[in-house]
């Protein structure tokens, strides 16, 4: 365990505190918050981003689980500037804060994937999101079809968001230093529309998002197997061929639009 500013980083909360002023400036510049923006920071920690964000906005919301850090935040910032939501971000209802949310954070790497899925459910209330994540996770989020990085996370998030990897952050920017590189990613919600409207399929809405999620999960459950095997409980070879999808294709060969068409055919 490593100590910073008198606080011992807790492994169970995945705490790695950002300590590089240069990286902080780059992140704050990328967010470019305006005074009236409704900004929510997940896991403010020791306030590396909190303090500069409060220089940009009139009021900031933070979600924090660590009681020691909550106590520290309460003594550092007045409630009229900072609202602290105590608890687990994985269980927090972001809808209670309103709409046009700008969500930011150095996300705990140990819960980053389930947290991204949780946040995707609030896409309709979000203006944008800027996160620090393990670089490997960001590479998976923005991956194109066909590569080994492209998977369930890629499809489910690309369905909801346009995403861009902004820059890489080395381990030395943190205390304690993680064993891996990190990266900053920007997510902007897509304006979803009915599938069947001509276009590249990006932004198409599945008739049943539950079916869409089920198809994507099944396809990637055994990614080395062909779709005729992974999806055989849902659709036969003839059904795949009728949709212009090769039954011998593997999950990573299909685009987000292909998965929407597949789900719609099963709905």
C-alpha positions in Angstrom: 0.0 0.0 0.0 1.2 3.5 -0.8 0.5 6.7 1.1 -0.2 10.1 -0.5 -1.2 13.3 1.3 -1.6 11.3 4.5 -4.1 8.8 2.9 -3.3 5.2 2.3 -4.5 4.0 -1.1 -7.0 1.1 -0.6 -6.5 -1.8 -3.0 -10.2 -2.9 -2.6 -11.3 0.5 -4.0 -8.7 0.3 -6.8 -7.2 3.6 -5.7 -4.4 5.1 -7.8 -4.2 8.9 -7.2 -3.3 11.2 -10.1 -0.3 13.3 -9.1 0.9 14.8 -12.4 0.0 18.5 -12.8 0.7 18.3 -16.6 -1.8 15.4 -17.1 -4.4 17.2 -14.9 -4.1 20.3 -17.1 -4.6 18.1 -20.2 -7.7 16.4 -18.8 -9.3 19.7 -17.6 -8.5 21.2 -21.1 -10.2 18.2 -22.8 -13.3 18.5 -20.6 -13.5 22.3 -21.1 -16.3 22.8 -18.5 -18.3 26.0 -18.5 -19.6 27.6 -15.2 -23.2 26.4 -15.7 -22.4 22.8 -16.7 -23.8 20.0 -14.6 -20.6 18.1 -13.9 -20.4 14.8 -12.0 -17.1 13.4 -10.9 -16.8 9.7 -10.0 -14.2 8.9 -7.4 -12.8 12.3 -6.6 -10.2 10.7 -4.3 -7.8 13.4 -3.1 -9.2 16.0 -5.4 -6.6 16.1 -8.2 -9.4 16.9 -10.7 -11.9 18.2 -8.2 -10.1 21.4 -7.4 -9.4 22.5 -11.0 -13.0 21.5 -12.0 -14.3 23.8 -9.2 -12.4 26.6 -10.8 -14.4 26.0 -14.0 -18.0 25.3 -12.7 -20.2 27.0 -10.1 -21.2 23.7 -8.5 -19.8 20.1 -8.7 -21.4 16.7 -7.8 -19.1 13.9 -6.7 -19.7 10.2 -6.1 -17.3 8.7 -3.5 -17.3 5.4 -1.5 -14.3 5.9 0.8 -15.4 7.4 4.1 -12.0 8.9 4.9 -12.0 10.7 1.6 -15.6 11.8 2.1 -14.6 13.4 5.4 -11.6 15.1 3.8 -13.8 16.5 1.0 -16.3 17.8 3.5 -13.6 19.8 5.4 -12.1 21.1 2.2 -15.1 22.3 0.2 -18.3 24.0 1.3 -21.6 22.3 0.5 -22.8 25.2 -1.7 -19.9 24.4 -4.1 -19.7 20.6 -3.7 -22.5 18.0 -3.3 -21.1 14.7 -2.1 -23.1 11.5 -3.0 -21.8 8.9 -0.6 -21.7 5.3 -1.9 -20.9 3.0 -4.7 -21.0 4.5 -8.3 -22.1 1.0 -9.5 -25.4 1.5 -7.6 -25.8 5.2 -8.0 -28.9 6.5 -9.9 -27.4 9.2 -12.1 -30.9 10.1 -13.3 -31.6 11.8 -10.0 -29.1 14.5 -10.9 -31.0 15.7 -14.0 -30.0 15.7 -17.7 -27.2 17.0 -19.9 -24.8 15.4 -17.4 -21.1 15.8 -18.0 -19.6 12.8 -16.2 -15.8 12.6 -15.5 -13.5 10.5 -13.4 -10.3 8.5 -12.9 -12.3 5.3 -12.7 -11.2 2.4 -10.4 -9.8 -0.2 -12.8 -11.2 -3.1 -10.8 -14.8 -2.1 -11.6 -14.3 -0.1 -14.9 -16.2 -2.5 -17.2 -19.4 -3.0 -15.1 -19.3 0.7 -14.3 -19.3 1.6 -18.1 -22.2 -0.8 -18.6 -24.1 0.9 -15.7 -23.4 4.4 -17.1 -24.5 3.3 -20.6 -28.0 3.0 -19.2 -28.0 6.8 -18.6 -26.9 7.7 -22.1 -30.1 9.6 -22.8 -29.3 12.0 -19.9 -25.7 12.5 -20.7 -24.0 15.2 -22.7 -20.6 13.7 -22.6 -18.2 11.6 -20.5 -14.4 11.8 -20.0 -12.7 9.0 -18.2 -9.3 7.8 -17.3 -9.1 4.0 -17.7 -6.6 1.3 -18.2 -5.3 1.8 -21.8 -6.2 -1.8 -22.7 -9.8 -1.2 -21.8 -9.9 2.0 -23.9 -8.4 0.1 -26.8 -11.2 -2.4 -26.5 -13.9 0.3 -26.3 -12.8 2.1 -29.5 -11.7 -1.1 -31.5 -12.9 -1.6 -35.1 -14.5 -5.0 -36.1 -12.0 -7.7 -37.1 -9.4 -7.3 -34.5 -8.7 -9.1 -31.2 -9.6 -5.9 -29.2 -13.1 -5.8 -30.6 -15.5 -7.6 -28.3 -18.8 -7.3 -26.3 -17.6 -4.1 -24.6 -16.8 -2.5 -28.0 -20.2 -3.4 -29.5 -22.4 -2.5 -26.4 -20.6 0.9 -26.0 -20.3 1.8 -29.7 -24.1 1.2 -29.9 -24.7 4.0 -27.4 -21.7 6.3 -27.9 -19.2 7.8 -30.3 -15.8 7.3 -28.6 -12.4 8.7 -29.0 -9.1 7.9 -27.3 -7.6 11.3 -26.5 -4.2 10.5 -25.0 -2.1 7.9 -23.1 -1.1 8.5 -19.5 2.1 6.7 -18.2 2.1 4.9 -14.8 4.4 7.6 -13.3 1.5 10.1 -13.3 0.0 8.2 -10.4 0.7 7.4 -6.7 0.8 4.4 -6.3 1.9 3.8 -9.9 -0.2 1.1 -11.6 1.6 -1.6 -13.6 -0.1 -0.6 -16.9 -0.5 2.5 -19.1 -3.8 4.4 -18.8 -5.6 6.5 -21.3 -8.2 9.3 -21.5 -11.4 8.5 -23.5 -14.3 10.7 -24.5 -17.8 9.3 -24.9 -20.6 11.3 -26.6 -24.1 9.7 -26.8 -25.3 8.8 -30.3 -28.7 10.1 -31.4 -30.3 6.7 -31.8 -32.9 6.3 -34.6 -35.1 3.4 -35.9 -33.0 0.8 -37.7 -34.1 0.4 -41.2 -33.4 4.0 -42.0 -30.7 4.1 -44.7 -27.2 4.8 -43.5 -24.1 3.0 -42.1 -26.2 1.6 -39.2 -24.3 3.7 -36.7 -26.9 5.2 -34.4 -29.6 2.6 -35.4 -31.8 1.6 -32.5 -32.6 -2.0 -31.9 -36.3 -2.9 -31.7 -35.5 -4.7 -28.4 -32.3 -3.6 -26.6 -32.7 -6.7 -24.4 -32.6 -9.0 -27.5 -29.6 -6.9 -28.9 -27.7 -7.4 -25.6 -28.6 -11.2 -25.6 -27.3 -11.7 -29.1 -24.1 -9.8 -28.5 -23.4 -11.7 -25.3 -24.1 -15.1 -27.0 -21.9 -14.3 -30.0 -18.9 -13.3 -27.9 -19.4 -16.1 -25.3 -17.0 -18.3 -27.2 -15.3 -15.9 -29.6 -13.3 -18.5 -31.4 -16.4 -20.4 -32.4 -18.4 -19.6 -35.6 -21.7 -17.8 -35.3 -23.6 -20.8 -36.5 -22.5 -22.5 -33.2 -22.6 -19.6 -30.7 -26.0 -18.4 -32.0 -27.6 -21.7 -32.8 -30.1 -21.4 -29.9 -31.3 -18.1 -31.4 -31.0 -18.4 -35.2 -30.2 -21.1 -37.8 -27.7 -21.0 -40.6 -30.4 -20.1 -43.1 -31.5 -17.2 -41.0 -28.0 -15.8 -40.8 -27.5 -16.2 -44.5 -30.8 -14.4 -45.2 -29.4 -11.4 -43.3 -26.3 -11.5 -45.4 -24.2 -12.8 -42.4 -21.9 -15.7 -43.1 -22.7 -18.6 -40.7 -18.9 -19.3 -40.6 -18.1 -15.8 -39.5 -16.9 -15.2 -35.9 -18.3 -12.6 -33.5 -15.5 -10.0 -34.1 -16.3 -9.8 -37.8 -19.7 -8.3 -37.3 -20.3 -4.5 -37.1 -22.6 -2.9 -34.5 -25.2 -2.5 -37.4 -25.0 -6.2 -38.1 -25.8 -7.0 -34.5 -28.8 -4.5 -34.6 -30.1 -6.3 -37.8 -29.6 -9.7 -36.2 -31.5 -8.6 -33.0 -34.3 -7.1 -35.0 -34.7 -10.3 -37.0 -35.2 -12.2 -33.7 -37.5 -9.7 -32.1 
